[in-house]
Every structure is written in C-alpha cells, then in structure tokens.
Amino acid sequence: MNSDFSGLGPIDLGDAPTPDGPDRSGPVSEQGPGARIHAKVIIVGSGPAGLTAAIYASRAGLEPIVIGGYVPGGQLMITTEVENYPGFPEGIQGPELMELFRRQAARFGTTFADADVERVDLSARPFRLWAAGAEYTADAVIVATGASALWLDLENETRLRGRGVSACATCDGFFFRGKEVVVVGGGDTAIEEATFLTRFATKVTIVHRRDQLRASRIMQQRALANPRIGFRWNKQVVDVLGDDVVTGVRLRDTVTGEETDEPTDGLFLAIGYRPNTDAFRDWLEVDEKGYLVVHDETGSRIEGVFIAGDVHDHRYRQAVTAAGDGCRAAIDAERWLEAQGIPETTAAATAR
C-alpha cells in the first residue's frame, strides 16, 4: 500500500470511493436473516487477496461469494495514491484500485455480501459461515481477512491519514525525501521502519514510551549508531498537529506529564498489526503473533480451507503480494474441488 504525500498537500480523491462510501460494484446478496445460501467457494475478505481470489475463482466457473465486510476493500480503502502497484505508471487512488478489482470480479460472476462474518463452523463439509443473520455454506473457503495496523486512536491521526500519517514506511517513505519524520514504537518493527526511512528523510525521531527499546540488541545497536536517527525517551504522542498535512506531534512525558510540541513532516506508526482472525481462531492454527499458519503453499490444517494475504503474511504486507496470494489460493481451491468431484459451472470458463 502507498499514500500520496507528494508535496504534502491536500489530496483530491475525485470521484473515487472513500472509506465513508465504499464501492458496491457487482451483484450484492440481498438475502436477509434466516436465509441459507450455498456456494462452491466462499471468500472471506475483500482486499487485494480476496478480490484476486474472486477473479480467478469466478473465471474458473466456481461462482464464488465474497463476504467482504461492511466496509469492503481492506486497508487500501484508507490509502490515497498507490504508486507501487504494477500497471499504473501515474499511480492510482487506493479506493479506485479496489473498485476496479471488484468490478473485474463481478464481471465474471462473483456475488458480494457486504457484511462481517460473525462465526464459522469448519467441523465438516459443507463449511458453515454466518453473516448479517444469514447462513452461508461452502464446499471450500478462502480466508483473506487481512490484518489491521494498530493506531493511536487519536482524532487528528485519523483525519490526517494519507496526509502525513502512515503505518507503512516501505509504502510511503519515498514521499518524505529531504524531510523530517517521527516513528512511534520501540520494537524491531519500529527500528526497521526508522532505519528504512533514513534512506529518504534527513532526520528520523523515534518516540518511545519507555526509557529503553524492546527491539533485539543488534537492531538497537544499528539504530543508536545511525546519525540520522534520534530518540525521545519516555514520551507518547497525544495529538497530531496540522490542518491539511502533518506539521508536528504533541508529546507527553510519561514520567512528568509535561507536554511539548515536536515539529515534523510525517508520523509513522510502528506499534504492530492485528491479524483479523477472530472468527477463525478456534478452527485454524495461528502462530505466536496471532497470524494464520499456512500449510502446503496456501492450505490450512483443515482440508478445503485456504489462506491468502496479510492474514498470514506479516513480512511483506503489500497489495501486490496479497494479490499473488489470492491467485494461488483460488487455483489451489479450484484443483482441490476438482479432485473432490465438485465440477465447475462451465469447462470453457477455466481459461486464464
């Protein structure tokens, strides 16, 4: 994912959908409470992984249903300019990119249920999922629920996302060439983000609520030895300053309570991600960080349940890698269904 901080000026989303008005392209399931709907494949999640899986599954004649959440589109719905997704040399708005993904999936027969999955039963096939009071059953399930960046839950932080506030240095560091930025966090992720940002920013200040880092010793040594990295110990960000773009942060001393303002051009949150696994944790294996564990490329420990995207990937977390995962999961699901004797709708639809 990537945000347009070019010139750090206000960004006009034009006619692209926004988080307050997500795109609804394609047929939407209008089944009400008490309904029971079956599909060969149900895809849970509507970010790059889920919608790419839908494109491949629908072109294979599997007529998938995407249960995509009440605000479909994943994290790209809160991203402005995406410049690192192949095929868009001038960049594209994150919501607009997700709209195109969804239109493409709809074109080949994907149906959408814009609701959150409340619970699942993966004890036997067909698998059962409940969303908005309706019961869905499926011969195969692709879990592509993604992961959510942890934020500080500050009003101005939310308002200035994409206008100087980011949770992805890899995505957005380029826009801060020659500028000063603040990184919040004290673990390995924060140090990695800060170190990466020194490629672009003239100064990177790490704000940590304690007086020592939680990062591994070697990571700490690298950061402390880097002349472009400074530290604000025993501090926490309590506000983000700026009207149209970030101009600074307000820091509170965790020992004395004193507040000071720190000028900065950008704020990067590096306090972790939360994989969206609540509905599946009782059924699928998770690792020590709470991410789903993949078996044999895209499989899970339950035959017929496949995994794609950031819900298992805590290393790359990019739209393009998630899309690739969705492709693989759909192909694996198609081949598994074929092995089970569950036919595609039309043989001609299998062409890729």
Disulfide bonds with the S-S distance in Angstrom:
Cys168-Cys171 2.22
